[in-house]
Amino acid sequence: MALRTVTRKLGRQVLPIFSSSQLHSHATSFGFKEVREEEKSQMVGNVFTSVASNYDLMNDLMSAGLHRLWKERLISKLNPFPGMKHLDVAGGTGDVAFRILETINSVKRRALQDFLEDNLLEETQIYICDINPNMLNVGKKRALERGLGEDRSLTWVEGDAESLNFVNDSMDGYTIAFGIRNVTHIEKVLAEAYRVLKRGGRFLCLELSHVEIPIFKELYDYYSFSVIPAMGELVAGDRESYQYLVESIRRFPSQEKFASMIADAGFQKVEYENLVGGVVATHSGLKI
């Protein structure tokens, strides 16, 4: 799990791969298919409407529960603190947001000054933003089941990662887990993340990525294309959606290319860390 730092020089080296004509063309990828840009968001929306009710169960099955450890790793890099303003994008089911809130509450419980603790309790705000209302409904239901339905620290927002309805320099942290590969314009998402973060704010992304170890890659490809769609059909009754999810991973930029895009969005100290040989990678950057 070596941590790799990406410099601006690297960003300039790989940037030509993503020319402006490619990024702003009228065609984009939906898995291995080419579709019109205006069609992609609706098609992705249909996928997540279909998988919403089984989303977390399928994450457990597909990753053998490892997605929980990956999210904990993401949050450890975020280092949440009482009183923070945080934005979790594409996090409709609440899985990341609940973990962040739990970490903050754990810090509060260890606080020595009750007065300070009580005041910070009122200030902490975690916004869960998702473009899909079905995913948000799952998250709200899970919040109720956890006794968090009336928790004022959690705010559920239907919104587009490419055009956020939050003011400039308003967030201490920004996370997006398993969501950025589904957007139409990655560079717009990164620009919006940079815009809403305060100076010193951290951008963190957890995403399924690229395995390069030869034998492991062959096993991973077999599992991805043969097992996961079949599992989706068996458990969720939806093979096509999970076929798309597998294909979308292969169309996502490599770890180095994505890191350079983060740097080109203006973030400093850009780093990434491969987990499980690159099956998943965390990327981070600071707005300085």
C-alpha positions in Angstrom: 0.0 0.0 0.0 2.7 2.5 -1.0 1.7 6.1 -0.9 2.6 8.0 -4.1 2.8 11.7 -4.5 2.0 13.4 -7.8 3.7 16.6 -8.7 2.5 19.3 -11.1 5.2 18.2 -13.5 3.5 14.8 -13.8 0.2 16.5 -14.3 1.6 18.4 -17.4 3.1 15.2 -18.8 -0.2 13.3 -18.9 -2.6 16.1 -19.5 -2.5 15.8 -23.3 -4.2 12.5 -23.0 -7.3 14.4 -21.9 -7.5 17.1 -24.6 -10.2 19.7 -24.5 -11.9 18.2 -27.6 -12.2 14.9 -25.8 -13.5 16.3 -22.5 -16.1 18.5 -24.2 -17.1 16.2 -27.1 -20.7 15.2 -27.6 -19.9 11.5 -27.0 -18.9 9.9 -23.7 -18.6 6.4 -22.3 -21.3 4.4 -20.6 -19.3 1.3 -19.7 -17.9 0.1 -23.0 -20.6 1.8 -25.0 -20.3 5.3 -26.5 -23.4 7.4 -25.8 -24.3 11.1 -26.1 -23.4 13.2 -23.1 -27.0 14.2 -22.4 -28.0 10.5 -22.3 -25.3 9.3 -19.8 -26.7 11.0 -16.7 -30.1 9.5 -17.3 -28.6 6.0 -18.0 -26.5 6.1 -14.9 -29.5 7.3 -12.9 -31.5 4.3 -14.1 -28.6 2.0 -13.0 -28.6 3.4 -9.4 -32.4 3.5 -9.2 -32.3 -0.2 -10.0 -29.5 -1.1 -7.5 -30.4 1.3 -4.7 -32.2 -1.2 -2.5 -29.4 -3.8 -2.7 -26.5 -1.4 -3.0 -24.8 -1.9 0.4 -25.6 -5.7 0.4 -24.0 -6.1 -3.1 -21.0 -4.0 -1.9 -20.5 -6.5 1.0 -20.8 -9.5 -1.4 -18.7 -8.1 -4.2 -15.8 -7.0 -1.9 -16.2 -9.8 0.7 -16.8 -7.0 3.2 -13.5 -5.2 2.3 -15.3 -2.0 1.3 -15.9 -1.3 5.0 -12.1 -1.3 5.6 -11.5 0.8 2.5 -14.0 3.4 3.7 -12.4 3.4 7.2 -9.0 4.0 5.4 -10.5 6.9 3.6 -11.9 8.5 6.8 -8.6 8.0 8.6 -7.0 10.2 5.9 -9.8 12.8 6.3 -9.1 13.0 10.1 -12.6 14.3 11.0 -12.9 16.8 13.8 -15.8 18.2 15.9 -17.3 21.4 14.3 -16.2 20.6 10.8 -18.3 21.3 7.7 -18.1 18.3 5.4 -19.5 17.4 2.0 -19.9 13.7 1.0 -20.8 13.5 -2.6 -22.5 10.5 -4.3 -23.0 9.1 -0.8 -26.7 8.7 -0.8 -26.9 5.6 1.3 -25.0 7.4 4.1 -22.3 4.7 4.5 -19.4 7.2 4.5 -21.3 10.0 6.3 -22.3 7.7 9.2 -18.7 6.7 9.7 -17.5 10.3 9.7 -20.2 11.3 12.2 -19.3 8.3 14.4 -15.6 9.3 14.3 -16.5 12.8 15.3 -18.7 11.7 18.1 -15.9 9.4 19.3 -13.6 12.4 19.5 -16.3 14.4 21.4 -16.7 11.6 23.9 -13.0 11.9 24.7 -13.2 15.6 25.1 -12.2 16.9 28.5 -14.3 20.1 28.5 -18.0 19.5 28.4 -18.8 23.1 27.5 -16.6 23.0 24.4 -18.0 19.6 23.5 -21.6 20.9 23.6 -20.9 23.9 21.5 -19.0 21.9 18.8 -21.9 19.5 18.7 -24.1 22.3 17.4 -21.6 23.3 14.7 -20.7 20.0 13.1 -22.5 19.6 9.7 -22.2 16.8 7.3 -24.0 17.2 3.9 -24.8 14.0 2.0 -25.2 14.9 -1.6 -26.5 12.5 -4.3 -28.1 13.0 -7.7 -30.3 10.0 -7.2 -33.3 10.4 -4.9 -33.7 6.6 -4.5 -30.2 6.4 -3.1 -30.9 9.3 -0.7 -34.1 7.5 0.4 -32.1 4.4 1.3 -29.7 6.6 3.3 -32.5 8.4 5.2 -34.1 5.0 6.0 -30.8 3.8 7.4 -30.4 6.9 9.4 -33.7 6.3 11.1 -32.7 2.7 11.8 -29.6 3.9 13.5 -31.5 6.5 15.6 -30.0 9.4 13.5 -33.2 10.4 11.8 -33.4 13.7 13.8 -29.7 14.3 14.0 -29.1 17.9 13.0 -25.5 17.1 12.0 -26.8 15.3 8.9 -28.3 17.1 5.9 -29.5 15.2 2.9 -29.2 17.1 -0.4 -30.3 16.0 -3.9 -27.6 17.6 -6.2 -25.3 17.1 -9.1 -21.5 16.7 -8.4 -20.8 18.7 -11.6 -22.8 21.7 -10.4 -23.0 21.9 -6.6 -25.4 24.2 -4.8 -22.9 25.2 -2.1 -21.1 28.5 -1.8 -17.4 29.0 -2.4 -14.9 28.1 0.4 -17.6 26.6 2.7 -16.3 23.1 3.4 -13.5 21.7 5.5 -13.6 18.4 3.7 -15.0 16.7 0.6 -15.3 12.9 0.0 -16.6 10.9 -2.9 -16.6 7.1 -2.7 -17.3 4.9 -5.7 -19.0 7.7 -7.5 -16.7 9.8 -9.6 -16.3 7.2 -12.4 -20.1 7.5 -13.1 -20.1 11.2 -13.9 -20.0 12.7 -17.4 -17.2 15.2 -16.8 -14.7 14.3 -14.2 -12.9 17.7 -14.5 -16.1 19.5 -13.7 -16.5 17.5 -10.5 -12.9 18.2 -9.5 -13.4 22.0 -10.2 -16.5 22.0 -8.0 -14.8 20.2 -5.2 -12.0 22.8 -5.3 -14.5 25.6 -5.4 -16.5 24.6 -2.3 -13.5 23.7 -0.1 -12.0 26.2 2.2 -8.3 26.9 2.1 -6.7 24.0 3.9 -9.6 21.7 3.0 -9.0 18.2 1.9 -10.4 16.4 -1.2 -10.5 12.6 -0.8 -11.7 10.1 -3.4 -12.1 6.3 -3.0 -12.6 4.5 -6.3 -12.2 1.1 -7.9 -9.1 1.4 -10.0 -6.6 -0.5 -12.1 -4.7 -3.7 -11.2 -1.4 -4.1 -13.0 0.1 -7.2 -11.3 -0.1 -9.7 -14.2 -1.5 -12.9 -12.6 -3.6 -11.0 -10.1 -5.0 -8.9 -13.0 -6.1 -12.0 -14.9 -7.9 -13.3 -11.8 -9.5 -9.9 -11.1 -10.7 -9.6 -14.7 -12.3 -13.1 -14.5 -14.0 -12.2 -11.2 -15.2 -8.9 -12.5 -16.7 -10.0 -15.8 -17.8 -13.5 -14.9 -18.7 -13.4 -11.2 -20.0 -9.9 -10.5 -22.7 -9.7 -13.2 -23.9 -13.2 -12.3 -24.0 -12.2 -8.6 -26.0 -9.1 -9.6 -28.5 -11.2 -11.5 -28.8 -13.7 -8.6 -29.1 -11.3 -5.7 -30.5 -8.1 -7.2 -32.2 -9.5 -10.3 -30.2 -7.1 -12.4 -27.3 -8.3 -14.5 -27.0 -5.3 -16.8 -26.4 -2.8 -14.1 -23.6 -4.7 -12.6 -22.1 -5.4 -16.1 -22.1 -1.6 -16.5 -20.4 -1.1 -13.1 -17.6 -3.5 -14.0 -17.1 -1.9 -17.4 -17.1 1.6 -15.9 -14.1 0.7 -13.8 -12.1 -0.2 -16.9 -13.0 3.1 -18.6 -11.9 5.2 -15.5 -8.4 6.9 -15.8 -5.4 5.1 -14.3 -4.2 6.1 -10.8 -1.5 8.3 -12.3 -3.8 10.0 -14.8 -6.5 10.7 -12.3 -3.9 12.1 -9.8 -2.7 14.4 -12.5 -6.3 15.6 -13.2 -6.7 16.4 -9.4 -3.5 18.4 -9.6 -4.6 20.2 -12.7 -7.8 21.2 -10.9 -5.6 23.2 -8.5 -5.1 20.8 -5.6 -1.6 20.6 -4.0 0.1 17.7 -2.3 -1.8 15.2 -4.5 -1.2 11.6 -3.4 -2.7 8.2 -4.1 -2.6 4.9 -2.4 -3.3 1.5 -4.0 -5.3 -1.0 -1.9 -5.5 -4.7 -2.7 -3.0 -4.3 -5.5 -4.9 -1.5 -7.2 -8.4 -3.0 -7.0 -9.2 0.2 -5.1 -7.2 3.5 -4.8 -7.6 6.5 -2.5 -6.6 9.8 -4.0 -6.2 13.0 -1.9 -5.3 16.7 -2.4 -5.3 19.9 -0.5 -6.6 23.3 -1.4 -3.9 25.7 -0.3 
